[in-house]
Amino acid sequence: MKQPVIGFVGMTHLGLVSGVSAAEKGFTLICFDPDVQRIAALQKGKLPVSEPQLDELVAKNAERLRFTHDAAALKDCDVIYVAPDVPTDDQGCSDLNPINLLLDIVFQASRSDAVIVVLSQVPPGFTRGKQQLGRMLYYQVETLIFGRAVERALFPERYIIGCADPAEPLPDAYRCFLEAHGCPILPMRYESAELAKISINMCLVASVSTANTLAELCEKIGADWSEIVPALKLDRRIGNYSYLAPGLGISGGNLERDLATVCRFAEKHGTDAGVVRAWLVNSEHRKGWPARTIRTELANGAKNAIVAVWGLAYKENTHSVKNSPSLLALSQLQDISVRLYDPVVSASVAQHPQALEAADPLEAATGADALMVLTPWPEFRNVAPGEIAKVMKGHLVVDPYSILDERAARAAGLRVVTLGRAAVEASWI
């Protein structure tokens, strides 16, 4: 069959990355957003998000990518993905107004034989409620992971497809596009697919919560979580790809949204969600780890201390600060002077009364009583502990993700506190 023309509607993180990745697979793309200024910026090559490979792929596939705010262009599309980012509030509730607006535009502007696919994450029951007589509507579980979005879009593990009737074959144009990615395709009813995304995240949260709980215990009893993890991954019931790295609670927005959705559905339907609420309590406890550690380690001198902070984004390789552990820690240390550095995020987002922005990691650390490495950006691994020790006034490094080389840090005279094991003392202490 003739190669289908693919449309992506909503040029925020999910839609933009997915559309650009589809162009890299050789498809002609129409990328629509009603925001005139957003489209104008994209037409000039100015991207609203930061992701590895994204800028290069936009430039490489410029001839296949058409950015437009004219909904009439959607008439040319055989398959149209509706893919705006779905914002959440502090309670994990989704704002579905943007996707509702874009779906209305797509139904009105597209051909009657076009396949419409909801890619944004929506609660169970949403897609079935949007069915229209004579139109082909599907839900597809998105695979977005901040910092790895392009990789995940280009090489998906599987496609989970929500259908009105999973026994019916997928339309040719839609199947052609999916099969170009060479992964299993799993059709199921709408509600199963919508809940599958939540189910995946529940399993991830369970693993992370287990790791956080036991890693904290390791810190108190002299065990080392990094020594335990390989044994767990060799257990087939757990697996080599399990999320077992301890962290600073659940962040980023999507996981919190799914936890909140399960709790709301459980309350509505009378099912048990006690374990989910326990995960939320565990997450809040772990988010306080950096601030608690700084105050404990600096003791009475904390208020007069200067603390360097590396990293403001909620994770490496992304500009997003949604529920960032770093920003939360800074909000709990408002009485302490801080020096901030992040490769892509401005220090102004911290809204800290005693903050100064540094031009690079070592400038931030200069004269500091302590250093906190709160986002594991790859460039931080390239900073030699010896150089850090030379410019710092103190010796304390709070390094939850073990970014620094432990032996080199110890040799340089640094005291390193990390998740999952007792503090690493300087070699001369």
PANU-285412 format. One line per field, with one value per residue: x, y, z of N, C-alpha, C in turn; residue number from 1. Coordinates in steps of 0.1 Angstrom, whole numbers. Example, Ala and Ser with C-alpha at 12.3 -4.5 7.8 and 13.67 -1.06 7.14 Angstrom:
% PANU-285412
n.east = c(132_128)
n.north = c(-57_-22)
n.up = c(78_71)
ca.east = c(123_137)
ca.north = c(-45_-11)
ca.up = c(78_71)
c.east = c(132_129)
c.north = c(-33_0)
c.up = c(78_79)
k = c(1_2)
END
This chain:
% PANU-285412
n.east = c(8_3_25_14_4_13_-1_6_-8_-7_20_37_58_54_40_57_82_74_64_87_103_88_92_119_117_110_85_61_53_28_26_7_-5_-26_-15_-1_23_39_41_54_79_88_90_112_131_134_131_107_114_140_158_180_193_172_172_190_176_154_166_177_155_140_127_107_90_63_54_25_-2_-26_-55_-67_-48_-48_-64_-49_-39_-36_-34_-39_-24_-34_-18_-12_7_-5_-14_-9_-23_-14_-25_-24_-43_-56_-56_-79_-87_-71_-66_-92_-101_-83_-90_-116_-111_-97_-116_-133_-118_-105_-104_-131_-123_-100_-77_-79_-60_-56_-30_-20_-18_-47_-75_-90_-118_-121_-115_-135_-156_-153_-159_-172_-199_-192_-165_-130_-115_-88_-68_-35_-9_14_50_68_96_112_142_149_133_134_148_130_108_117_125_105_93_70_37_8_-25_-55_-88_-121_-132_-112_-110_-113_-94_-67_-68_-54_-36_-29_-18_4_20_26_39_63_80_88_81_62_27_-1_-33_-62_-92_-105_-105_-88_-63_-59_-58_-36_-13_-13_-9_17_32_25_38_65_66_63_87_106_98_103_131_138_130_145_171_174_174_198_216_216_224_248_249_252_234_240_255_236_218_227_223_195_187_195_177_150_124_124_142_165_161_148_136_156_172_178_160_149_122_90_88_82_56_39_39_29_3_-8_-9_-26_-49_-55_-61_-84_-102_-104_-116_-141_-151_-150_-127_-95_-68_-47_-20_-10_-14_5_28_28_32_58_72_70_85_110_116_124_150_175_175_172_196_216_211_216_242_257_249_249_260_246_229_246_260_273_259_265_247_242_223_190_169_143_152_181_191_168_146_126_111_91_79_105_131_153_144_125_141_155_135_131_153_155_167_194_223_228_244_238_237_228_227_207_186_174_185_166_142_142_134_146_155_182_199_224_234_256_281_293_299_322_324_301_307_328_342_322_305_294_283_257_246_221_208_214_232_251_275_284_298_322_337_364_369_391_394_371_375_396_384_363_353_344_340_320_299_268_256_233_229_253_272_298_332_339_363_382_370_372_400_406_398_372_340_315_280_256_227_216_239_262_279_307_338_364_398_417_405)
n.north = c(-12_24_46_58_92_108_124_146_160_187_202_199_183_154_151_165_151_125_129_139_117_98_109_104_77_76_86_109_139_158_183_196_224_246_269_297_311_291_273_290_294_267_264_279_264_264_248_237_220_200_174_145_141_153_179_174_155_169_188_171_158_178_182_163_171_191_219_234_257_256_240_228_214_189_173_160_138_104_89_102_113_123_142_160_172_162_181_181_186_195_175_153_152_151_176_176_193_205_182_175_198_196_172_177_195_179_159_175_186_165_139_116_90_89_76_81_86_85_95_107_103_91_88_56_48_72_72_56_71_91_82_85_81_62_69_61_54_51_41_46_34_56_59_76_87_110_125_103_102_103_80_61_65_58_32_13_-10_-24_-21_-10_-12_3_-6_-3_-27_-53_-76_-70_-64_-41_-9_-6_16_25_1_-2_19_13_-12_-5_0_-24_-40_-59_-59_-52_-55_-45_-40_-6_2_-16_-10_16_12_-4_12_25_3_-5_16_13_-11_-2_18_2_-13_8_19_-3_-5_21_18_-3_6_28_15_1_22_26_2_-6_-21_-24_-12_-12_-35_-55_-53_-66_-93_-94_-89_-111_-129_-145_-139_-113_-98_-86_-60_-45_-17_-8_11_32_63_98_98_98_114_140_139_121_95_102_110_86_71_86_84_56_55_72_58_34_43_51_27_9_-7_-20_2_4_-2_15_40_37_37_64_77_67_79_106_107_100_121_141_135_148_174_168_154_173_191_175_167_191_201_224_244_249_271_292_283_277_262_243_235_211_207_211_203_177_152_139_151_165_193_196_205_196_186_184_168_183_210_208_202_226_243_235_244_272_290_288_297_293_280_277_254_243_225_232_244_274_291_307_294_282_300_309_327_332_326_321_321_299_297_273_239_239_265_269_253_266_278_266_251_227_203_194_170_168_162_138_146_137_152_159_137_140_158_160_146_156_182_193_192_210_235_238_249_233_197_180_161_156_131_116_98_86_98_108_95_70_62_81_104_99_98_124_136_140_138_116_113_91_75_44_34_37_67_77_79_104_95_103_107)
n.up = c(0_-4_13_44_53_82_110_137_166_187_199_221_245_242_217_199_201_194_168_154_156_141_116_113_108_82_74_61_77_93_115_138_157_174_185_175_179_190_168_150_162_161_133_129_140_167_196_220_240_257_247_243_210_197_185_164_149_140_123_105_93_81_56_57_77_85_100_113_119_108_107_85_71_81_66_48_61_69_92_124_153_184_207_230_258_290_316_352_385_419_433_416_397_364_338_314_295_274_257_250_236_214_203_194_174_156_149_135_114_100_75_69_67_81_105_139_167_201_219_242_278_294_316_325_305_291_263_251_256_238_213_180_157_128_127_131_159_182_211_222_241_254_253_265_282_301_291_277_256_227_220_230_214_189_192_203_229_227_213_227_221_223_215_201_194_199_184_158_128_127_110_77_71_97_108_91_98_125_122_111_131_141_164_189_186_205_206_224_245_249_277_289_277_285_313_313_309_334_350_343_354_381_388_384_404_427_427_429_454_471_468_478_505_515_509_526_550_547_550_577_590_580_557_521_495_468_465_469_449_423_430_432_406_392_399_385_389_395_378_352_343_362_381_404_416_442_450_452_461_443_413_387_377_361_373_398_390_381_405_420_404_406_433_434_417_431_455_444_434_455_460_472_480_496_496_476_488_508_493_485_509_516_495_500_524_515_498_515_522_512_524_551_555_550_571_593_590_589_613_640_625_602_595_589_568_534_507_479_450_426_398_389_374_372_365_348_315_307_305_323_354_370_400_410_429_437_437_457_479_481_488_514_526_530_547_543_526_491_462_429_401_369_338_319_332_346_375_386_388_413_432_456_485_491_470_445_411_394_368_361_373_392_399_413_435_447_477_492_520_518_493_472_450_431_407_384_361_332_328_353_362_351_365_384_416_431_422_430_458_461_457_475_507_528_535_529_508_495_478_463_441_436_418_419_418_441_453_445_456_483_485_480_502_508_524_517_513_504_488_502_515_543_552_531_543_543_533_550_574)
ca.east = c(0_10_29_5_8_10_-3_6_-15_-2_34_44_69_50_37_69_92_68_63_100_108_82_99_131_114_108_72_58_46_21_27_-2_-8_-33_-7_6_37_46_44_64_92_92_94_126_140_135_123_103_119_153_160_191_191_160_176_196_166_146_173_179_142_133_119_95_83_56_48_14_-13_-38_-62_-71_-37_-51_-71_-39_-34_-42_-34_-37_-22_-37_-7_-7_10_-16_-9_-15_-22_-7_-32_-23_-55_-53_-64_-82_-93_-63_-69_-106_-101_-76_-99_-127_-105_-93_-128_-139_-109_-99_-113_-139_-116_-87_-76_-76_-53_-53_-17_-18_-24_-60_-80_-99_-132_-120_-115_-148_-166_-151_-163_-182_-204_-185_-151_-121_-108_-80_-60_-22_-1_27_63_76_104_120_156_151_121_136_152_118_99_123_127_95_94_58_27_-4_-35_-69_-98_-135_-134_-99_-110_-113_-81_-64_-68_-41_-27_-24_-9_16_29_31_48_76_88_94_79_49_15_-10_-47_-71_-103_-100_-102_-76_-51_-58_-53_-22_-3_-12_-4_31_37_24_49_77_66_65_101_113_95_111_145_140_128_157_183_175_178_212_224_216_229_261_248_254_223_246_259_225_210_230_217_181_185_197_165_141_111_126_147_177_157_140_139_160_181_171_159_144_108_84_87_80_42_32_37_19_-10_-13_-12_-39_-60_-59_-68_-98_-110_-106_-126_-153_-156_-149_-116_-85_-56_-39_-6_-7_-12_17_39_28_38_72_78_71_96_123_119_130_163_186_175_175_210_224_210_222_257_262_245_246_265_238_223_257_267_270_257_265_237_243_211_177_159_138_162_191_188_155_144_114_113_79_81_119_136_162_136_119_151_158_123_132_166_154_175_208_228_230_250_231_241_222_231_196_175_178_184_155_131_143_127_153_159_197_205_232_236_269_283_297_299_332_321_291_313_339_339_310_307_288_279_246_245_207_203_226_236_263_287_289_307_335_343_373_367_402_392_360_380_404_377_354_357_342_344_307_292_256_256_224_230_267_278_313_340_340_377_388_365_378_414_406_395_357_330_304_268_248_216_218_250_267_287_320_347_377_408_426_398)
ca.north = c(0_37_49_68_104_108_137_147_172_191_202_199_173_141_152_169_140_114_133_139_103_92_114_96_64_78_90_123_143_171_185_207_230_259_280_303_314_278_269_300_290_254_266_285_254_267_237_240_209_195_159_140_138_159_190_169_148_180_193_160_154_190_180_155_177_203_224_242_260_255_227_223_205_176_166_152_128_91_86_114_111_135_139_170_168_164_187_176_195_190_162_143_152_156_186_171_204_206_171_176_208_192_161_184_201_168_153_184_189_154_131_106_77_90_69_90_78_92_91_113_94_95_78_46_52_84_70_51_82_100_76_91_72_62_73_51_59_42_47_40_38_63_53_87_88_123_123_91_103_100_66_53_66_52_18_9_-24_-30_-11_-14_-5_3_-6_-5_-42_-58_-88_-65_-60_-26_-3_-8_27_25_-10_1_28_6_-23_1_0_-37_-45_-66_-50_-58_-49_-49_-30_7_4_-24_-3_28_7_-10_22_27_-9_-5_25_8_-20_6_24_-9_-16_20_20_-14_-1_32_14_-11_14_36_6_-1_33_26_-10_-9_-28_-16_-16_-15_-49_-64_-52_-76_-106_-94_-89_-124_-137_-144_-134_-99_-95_-77_-46_-40_-4_-10_22_41_77_108_98_97_128_142_141_110_85_106_110_72_67_93_78_44_58_77_47_25_49_51_14_1_-16_-16_8_7_-3_26_51_35_42_78_81_64_88_119_106_100_135_150_130_157_185_162_150_185_197_165_166_204_204_238_254_249_284_300_275_279_249_243_225_207_200_216_195_166_142_143_151_171_206_196_206_192_179_181_167_194_222_205_203_240_249_231_250_286_297_285_303_283_284_267_252_232_227_237_251_286_291_315_285_278_310_308_341_333_318_327_311_297_294_259_232_243_279_267_247_274_283_260_242_214_202_185_166_164_157_130_150_131_161_160_126_143_167_152_150_164_196_198_194_222_248_238_252_221_184_172_160_148_125_104_89_81_104_109_82_69_61_94_113_96_102_139_142_144_129_115_107_86_66_30_29_46_78_73_89_108_86_107_109)
ca.up = c(0_-4_26_49_58_96_117_152_170_200_197_233_246_237_203_191_200_186_154_148_155_130_104_112_103_68_71_59_89_95_129_140_170_172_191_163_183_191_154_144_168_155_119_129_146_181_202_234_250_256_247_234_196_191_176_152_140_134_112_95_86_78_44_60_88_82_112_109_128_100_109_72_67_86_56_41_70_70_107_132_167_193_216_238_272_299_328_364_396_430_437_406_388_350_332_301_286_261_247_245_226_201_197_187_161_147_143_125_103_93_66_77_67_88_118_150_178_213_225_255_288_298_326_319_301_284_248_247_257_227_200_171_147_115_128_136_171_189_221_221_253_250_259_268_294_300_289_268_248_213_220_233_203_178_194_214_233_222_211_234_213_228_204_203_192_196_175_144_124_126_96_70_73_111_110_83_106_137_119_107_143_144_178_191_187_214_206_236_246_253_291_292_273_294_326_311_312_349_356_342_363_394_390_386_417_437_427_435_468_477_468_488_519_520_508_538_561_545_555_592_596_575_544_509_486_455_465_469_436_414_434_429_391_387_403_373_394_396_365_350_340_373_387_418_421_452_446_461_459_430_408_373_375_355_383_408_384_381_418_423_396_412_446_431_412_442_464_437_432_467_460_481_474_508_493_469_497_515_484_485_522_514_485_507_533_507_492_525_525_511_534_564_555_551_585_603_588_593_627_644_616_590_591_584_558_520_501_464_445_412_393_393_366_380_362_338_301_305_311_332_368_376_412_411_442_440_441_470_489_482_495_528_531_526_556_540_513_481_449_420_387_361_324_311_339_352_389_390_391_427_441_469_488_492_459_434_399_389_354_359_386_401_404_423_447_453_490_498_531_514_479_470_436_431_394_379_348_329_329_366_364_345_374_393_431_436_418_439_471_461_457_486_521_537_529_528_495_495_464_464_430_434_406_420_420_455_458_442_465_496_485_479_515_509_531_507_518_493_492_502_523_552_546_528_550_537_536_561_587)
c.east = c(9_13_19_11_4_9_-1_1_-12_13_41_53_65_48_49_78_86_68_77_106_101_88_112_129_110_94_71_49_40_20_19_-3_-15_-26_2_20_45_51_55_78_97_97_108_136_142_125_119_108_133_154_172_186_180_163_182_186_157_153_175_167_134_123_106_86_76_49_37_4_-26_-44_-66_-60_-40_-58_-62_-35_-43_-44_-31_-36_-26_-28_-3_-2_-2_-11_-16_-14_-15_-13_-31_-35_-51_-62_-67_-87_-84_-66_-83_-107_-95_-84_-110_-123_-102_-106_-134_-131_-104_-109_-120_-133_-103_-88_-72_-71_-51_-40_-14_-24_-37_-66_-89_-113_-132_-123_-129_-158_-164_-154_-174_-186_-197_-171_-143_-112_-101_-73_-47_-14_12_38_72_83_113_135_160_140_123_139_139_109_104_124_118_96_82_48_14_-15_-49_-79_-112_-138_-120_-98_-110_-98_-79_-64_-54_-31_-20_-14_4_26_34_41_62_85_93_92_65_38_4_-24_-55_-82_-97_-96_-90_-63_-49_-53_-39_-11_-1_-6_12_38_36_35_63_77_68_80_109_110_102_125_147_139_140_170_185_179_193_221_226_224_243_261_250_244_229_251_248_218_214_224_202_179_188_186_154_128_112_131_158_173_149_145_143_170_173_171_153_129_103_82_84_65_34_29_27_5_-16_-17_-25_-51_-65_-66_-82_-107_-114_-117_-140_-160_-155_-138_-105_-73_-47_-24_-1_-5_0_29_40_35_54_79_80_83_109_126_126_145_174_187_178_190_219_223_216_237_263_259_243_251_257_234_234_264_264_270_257_255_239_230_199_166_155_146_171_185_173_155_133_118_101_82_96_124_145_154_129_129_154_147_124_145_166_163_190_211_232_236_245_237_233_225_220_186_181_176_172_143_131_135_132_158_174_204_213_234_250_270_287_297_309_330_311_297_324_334_328_314_303_284_268_245_231_201_215_230_250_276_293_299_321_343_351_371_379_400_381_366_389_397_367_360_356_345_332_302_280_254_247_225_243_273_293_320_343_355_384_383_371_393_416_402_380_350_318_292_260_237_221_231_255_277_301_330_359_388_417_419_400)
c.north = c(13_40_60_81_105_122_136_160_175_190_205_187_160_142_155_157_129_117_133_125_95_96_107_82_64_82_105_128_157_173_198_211_243_271_285_306_301_273_277_296_277_255_272_276_256_257_241_231_206_180_155_136_146_170_184_162_158_185_183_157_166_189_172_161_190_208_235_245_260_241_220_213_191_167_157_139_115_86_98_110_124_133_151_165_171_169_181_186_189_178_151_142_158_167_181_181_205_194_171_187_203_180_167_189_190_161_162_186_177_147_120_92_77_82_80_82_88_87_96_103_100_85_68_51_64_81_65_62_92_94_84_81_74_67_62_58_49_49_39_44_44_57_64_86_101_119_111_91_98_85_57_53_59_36_13_-6_-31_-19_-17_-5_-7_4_-7_-20_-48_-70_-83_-61_-45_-21_-4_4_27_13_-8_9_21_-5_-18_1_-13_-43_-51_-55_-58_-51_-54_-38_-17_7_-4_-17_9_24_1_0_25_15_-10_4_21_-2_-13_12_14_-12_-4_21_9_-10_11_27_6_-4_22_27_2_10_33_14_-14_-18_-19_-20_-19_-29_-59_-64_-63_-90_-106_-95_-102_-134_-135_-138_-119_-93_-85_-63_-39_-26_-6_0_30_56_86_109_98_111_128_143_129_99_89_106_96_67_73_88_65_46_63_66_37_30_48_37_4_-10_-11_-10_12_7_9_38_49_39_57_83_79_75_102_119_107_114_144_146_140_168_179_159_162_190_188_166_179_208_219_248_256_263_293_294_280_265_250_232_223_201_206_208_183_153_147_143_156_185_207_197_202_182_175_179_178_207_220_207_218_247_246_237_265_295_296_291_292_288_273_266_240_235_234_245_263_285_299_306_281_287_309_322_343_325_327_317_311_294_280_252_237_257_278_262_255_280_277_251_228_214_191_182_160_160_150_133_143_139_162_148_130_153_159_156_158_179_202_201_207_235_249_243_240_208_175_173_150_143_113_94_83_85_104_95_81_69_74_104_111_100_117_145_145_133_128_107_103_77_52_25_41_56_73_83_92_98_90_109_97)
c.up = c(0_11_32_54_73_102_132_156_184_200_210_234_239_222_194_190_192_171_147_146_144_117_102_106_88_64_69_71_88_110_132_155_167_177_180_167_185_178_148_149_162_141_118_136_161_188_216_245_247_257_238_221_189_181_163_143_134_122_101_87_83_66_47_70_84_95_108_120_121_100_95_67_71_76_48_49_69_84_114_147_174_205_224_252_280_312_340_375_407_436_427_397_374_346_317_291_273_252_242_234_213_195_189_173_151_141_133_112_95_84_74_77_74_101_128_162_190_219_239_266_293_308_319_317_292_269_244_247_246_213_193_160_134_116_135_147_179_201_221_234_249_258_264_282_292_300_280_258_233_211_221_221_191_179_206_217_228_220_218_228_219_216_209_203_189_187_161_141_124_112_90_72_87_113_102_92_118_133_114_119_147_158_179_192_195_214_218_236_252_268_295_289_282_308_325_314_327_355_355_352_378_397_392_400_428_438_433_450_476_479_478_502_524_519_521_550_560_551_570_597_590_562_533_498_472_454_464_456_426_417_430_414_385_391_391_377_395_383_363_348_350_377_402_423_430_447_456_460_445_425_393_369_370_365_394_403_385_395_423_416_402_425_444_426_423_452_457_436_444_467_469_474_486_505_485_478_505_506_484_498_521_505_492_517_526_501_502_528_523_521_548_566_557_566_595_602_592_607_629_634_603_585_585_572_544_514_486_460_430_408_398_386_374_377_351_324_298_311_322_347_376_388_414_425_446_444_454_481_492_490_510_534_528_535_553_527_504_469_439_406_381_346_316_318_347_367_394_394_406_436_455_472_489_482_449_423_395_375_351_373_396_407_415_436_454_466_497_510_528_499_479_454_435_418_388_364_345_330_343_369_359_354_384_408_436_433_427_453_472_463_469_499_530_529_526_514_497_480_463_453_427_421_407_422_435_460_456_452_479_496_485_493_517_517_522_514_506_497_492_509_532_546_543_534_541_542_548_574_596)
k = c(1_2_3_4_5_6_7_8_9_10_11_12_13_14_15_16_17_18_19_20_21_22_23_24_25_26_27_28_29_30_31_32_33_34_35_36_37_38_39_40_41_42_43_44_45_46_47_48_49_50_51_52_53_54_55_56_57_58_59_60_61_62_63_64_65_66_67_68_69_70_71_72_73_74_75_76_77_78_79_80_81_82_83_84_85_86_87_88_89_90_91_92_93_94_95_96_97_98_99_100_101_102_103_104_105_106_107_108_109_110_111_112_113_114_115_116_117_118_119_120_121_122_123_124_125_126_127_128_129_130_131_132_133_134_135_136_137_138_139_140_141_142_143_144_145_146_147_148_149_150_151_152_153_154_155_156_157_158_159_160_161_162_163_164_165_166_167_168_169_170_171_172_173_174_175_176_177_178_179_180_181_182_183_184_185_186_187_188_189_190_191_192_193_194_195_196_197_198_199_200_201_202_203_204_205_206_207_208_209_210_211_212_213_214_215_216_217_218_219_220_221_222_223_224_225_226_227_228_229_230_231_232_233_234_235_236_237_238_239_240_241_242_243_244_245_246_247_248_249_250_251_252_253_254_255_256_257_258_259_260_261_262_263_264_265_266_267_268_269_270_271_272_273_274_275_276_277_278_279_280_281_282_283_284_285_286_287_288_289_290_291_292_293_294_295_296_297_298_299_300_301_302_303_304_305_306_307_308_309_310_311_312_313_314_315_316_317_318_319_320_321_322_323_324_325_326_327_328_329_330_331_332_333_334_335_336_337_338_339_340_341_342_343_344_345_346_347_348_349_350_351_352_353_354_355_356_357_358_359_360_361_362_363_364_365_366_367_368_369_370_371_372_373_374_375_376_377_378_379_380_381_382_383_384_385_386_387_388_389_390_391_392_393_394_395_396_397_398_399_400_401_402_403_404_405_406_407_408_409_410_411_412_413_414_415_416_417_418_419_420_421_422_423_424_425_426_427_428_429)
END
